Each structure stands twice: as structure tokens, then as C-alpha cells.
Amino acid sequence: MEVVIIEDEKPAARRLGRMLNELGIEPLIMLHSVEEAVNWFSANEHPDLLFLDIQLSDGLSFEIFEEVEVKSAIIFTTAYDEYALKAFKLNSIDYLLKPIDSDELENAVAKFKKLQTNDSPQNFDLEQLKLLVAPSQKNYKKRFTVKIGQHLKMISVDAIECFYSENKATHIHTIDNRSYLIEATLDQLDNKLQPETFFRVSRKFVVNVNAIKDIIAYSNSRLKLQLQTYNESDIIVSRERVKDFKNWLE
């Protein structure tokens, strides 16, 4: 069985790939954007099955179907069950909620094998899919505005290494080794940051997975993190969050 993974979060794509390996399935390729997927499908034979994240870095994955006629069966993967269920009802083999459970993955693959036929193409109503998905997709913060003297500066979340609390105030630290004060608390940020990119490692720190340079075993079964530029104080993954942190990294 030929399988392709389309997922913009590379750690999540690698984790799904490992889970498929355990089922004896080796993905042909992992694609991470609408543009990358369109280019690949235009130049290659289509696989039997796609694992398709609904929200990609450069748009909704349904936009792929506007550019190429995808002939593969699809299992949707998503963190948002509000519209995953609706998308599932429109011709997908199945859908999996993130973080993906190994038993649910195995059941979805088994369902595909059972339903697999050569004369059952999937026909997508793209406009209906967009109407179903667009109103209910969760909007995470893409940028923060900070005040510097009399000026306002916009900072993309991609440029943020971590958020930290200090002296009852919240700061962001950026990849160019600068810190800025923001008004939100870390608790208020919990539902505003992409959960596959940012993780609350303790009461004082939220870190960006792409900024982690090193992970070191620390006392009392904790972990110590080193980021690319932040070195103002130790970043310790609290003991009760270590297991979830390790799962998040996979």
C-alpha cells in the first residue's frame, strides 16, 4: 500500500510516519504545504491513501484539489473535531484527531483496506467543504504587537523562542535575542498559541519547539532546556509535565 502524509508540523508528520512504520507501512513522502503537495501530485503517480491535515501552513488542504485531481483515498488528520466530523461525512475514509492514537490509526487503516476498491473514487464538493471548514477553524495568534517607546512593533510568532513570566509580567523572547513586554498572561496565551508549536513547560515558560537547541536530564526527573538564544534563566520542564512534553516532541 502506497501512502503519503501531508502535514505542516514536521514533528507531527514524523510521529505519524513512525506509527505507520509500526503497522508495516512506509510512507512514500511527507509533504508540508499546499504548494509542495500540488507540485508533487503534478509530477508523480498518486498513492493509494493520503493522511491529510486540514489546516496547512499556506492554506486549507482542500485547495490542493483545486489544482490537481487527486485520485487517492483520504484519511483526514486534525486537531479540531468541530469540522473534522463534517469533512469526514463528505467522502473521506475516516478522520483522526490529534494527537493521533495508535489504536485509532490502526482501525482507520483497516477500514481503508476493507473498503478499498478500484471503482470508488472520492468526489469532493470543494465549495461545500470550504463553507463547512472556514467558519469553524480555530484562529491562533500569528503575531503580537509590542510597544517600544512611542512606537508599535509587530512580531511574528515564528520569530518567538519563548514566552516567560518575570516579576508578575509576561515577556516574549525572539530569535534575534531580544525580549519585549506584552500585556497577556501565560494563562491567557494557553488557547491562543498553536499547540503543536508551543508548549507550556512550567508556570513560568512557554517554549517554541523550533527554538529548542538541547534537552538535558535534570534533578528530580525533570528536564532542562537550552534554546537558541535565550539564556537569562534556566528553563526547567516541571516533573508533572515531562511525560506530556516528551509526547509533544514526537
SVG drawing of the C-alpha trace seen along z (x, -y; Angstrom):
<svg xmlns="http://www.w3.org/2000/svg" viewBox="-22 -58 44 64">
<polyline fill="none" stroke="black" stroke-width="0.4" points="0.0,0.0 1.4,-3.4 0.8,-6.2 1.6,-9.9 1.5,-12.2 0.6,-15.9 1.2,-17.7 2.7,-21.1 4.0,-20.4 7.1,-18.3 7.3,-16.7 3.6,-15.5 4.4,-14.2 7.4,-12.3 5.4,-10.8 2.7,-9.6 5.3,-8.1 6.8,-6.1 3.3,-4.9 2.7,-3.8 6.0,-2.0 4.8,0.0 1.9,1.1 4.3,2.2 3.6,-0.9 6.4,-3.0 5.2,-6.5 6.4,-7.4 6.9,-11.1 5.9,-13.7 4.7,-17.0 4.2,-20.1 2.2,-22.7 -0.4,-23.1 2.2,-24.3 4.5,-21.4 1.6,-18.9 0.4,-20.4 3.9,-20.2 4.3,-16.6 0.9,-15.3 1.5,-17.0 4.7,-15.1 4.1,-11.7 1.6,-8.8 -0.9,-9.2 -0.7,-6.9 -3.5,-4.6 -4.0,-6.6 -3.4,-10.1 -3.1,-11.2 -4.2,-14.8 -4.1,-17.6 -6.9,-20.0 -5.1,-23.2 -1.6,-23.6 0.9,-26.5 -0.2,-28.1 -3.9,-27.4 -6.6,-24.7 -5.6,-21.4 -8.7,-21.3 -7.0,-23.9 -4.9,-21.1 -7.9,-19.7 -8.5,-22.9 -5.1,-22.5 -4.9,-18.7 -7.4,-15.9 -6.3,-13.7 -7.1,-10.1 -6.2,-8.8 -8.4,-7.8 -8.1,-10.2 -7.9,-10.0 -8.1,-13.5 -6.0,-14.4 -6.9,-17.4 -6.8,-19.0 -10.3,-20.4 -13.1,-17.9 -15.8,-20.6 -15.1,-20.4 -13.2,-17.2 -16.5,-15.4 -18.2,-17.4 -15.3,-16.8 -15.4,-13.1 -19.1,-12.9 -18.1,-14.2 -16.4,-11.1 -13.3,-10.7 -12.4,-7.1 -12.0,-8.3 -10.6,-11.1 -8.2,-11.1 -8.0,-13.7 -4.6,-14.9 -2.6,-13.7 -3.3,-10.6 -3.9,-7.4 -2.2,-4.3 -5.3,-2.1 -7.5,-4.6 -4.8,-4.8 -4.8,-1.0 -8.6,-1.0 -8.6,-3.7 -6.1,-1.8 -8.1,1.4 -11.2,-0.4 -9.5,-1.7 -8.3,1.8 -11.8,3.2 -13.4,0.5 -10.6,0.4 -11.9,0.8 -10.8,-0.4 -14.2,-1.8 -15.0,-4.0 -13.4,-7.4 -14.0,-10.2 -15.8,-13.2 -15.3,-16.4 -17.6,-19.4 -14.9,-21.9 -17.2,-24.9 -19.2,-23.0 -16.0,-21.8 -14.8,-25.4 -18.1,-26.6 -18.1,-23.8 -14.5,-24.4 -13.9,-28.1 -16.3,-29.3 -15.2,-26.9 -11.5,-26.7 -9.6,-27.9 -7.6,-31.0 -4.3,-31.0 -2.2,-34.1 0.0,-34.8 1.7,-37.9 2.0,-40.1 2.2,-43.8 4.6,-45.3 5.1,-48.9 8.6,-50.4 8.6,-54.0 6.1,-55.8 6.3,-53.0 4.4,-49.8 6.3,-46.7 4.7,-43.6 6.4,-40.3 5.5,-37.1 5.0,-34.0 7.6,-32.3 10.2,-34.7 9.4,-33.9 11.6,-31.5 9.6,-31.5 7.2,-33.4 8.2,-33.8 6.8,-35.3 9.0,-37.5 8.1,-39.9 4.4,-39.4 4.8,-40.5 4.9,-38.4 7.6,-38.8 8.4,-37.3 12.0,-36.4 12.8,-36.4 15.2,-34.6 17.3,-37.8 17.9,-37.6 15.6,-40.4 12.9,-40.5 9.6,-42.5 6.9,-43.1 3.3,-42.0 0.0,-42.5 -1.3,-38.9 -0.6,-36.4 0.7,-32.9 -2.6,-31.5 -4.4,-33.8 -2.0,-32.5 -2.8,-28.9 -5.6,-28.9 -4.1,-31.4 -0.9,-29.6 -0.6,-26.7 -0.4,-23.7 1.9,-21.7 4.4,-24.6 4.2,-25.9 4.3,-24.0 3.8,-25.3 6.7,-23.6 6.1,-25.2 4.3,-28.0 7.0,-30.4 7.7,-29.3 6.1,-28.5 8.6,-27.4 8.6,-27.1 9.7,-23.6 11.7,-25.1 13.8,-27.0 15.0,-24.1 18.7,-23.5 19.3,-20.9 17.4,-18.9 19.3,-17.8 18.3,-15.4 17.9,-17.4 17.3,-16.6 14.0,-15.1 13.1,-13.5 12.9,-16.9 14.4,-18.2 16.4,-21.4 16.0,-23.1 18.5,-25.2 17.1,-27.5 18.9,-29.1 19.5,-32.5 17.6,-32.7 19.9,-32.3 18.5,-34.7 17.5,-31.9 17.1,-28.1 14.1,-26.7 13.0,-23.6 10.3,-21.2 8.3,-20.6 8.2,-16.9 4.4,-16.7 4.7,-17.9 7.7,-15.8 5.6,-12.9 3.3,-15.3 6.4,-17.2 8.0,-14.1 4.8,-13.1 4.6,-16.6 8.1,-16.2 7.3,-13.1"/>
</svg>
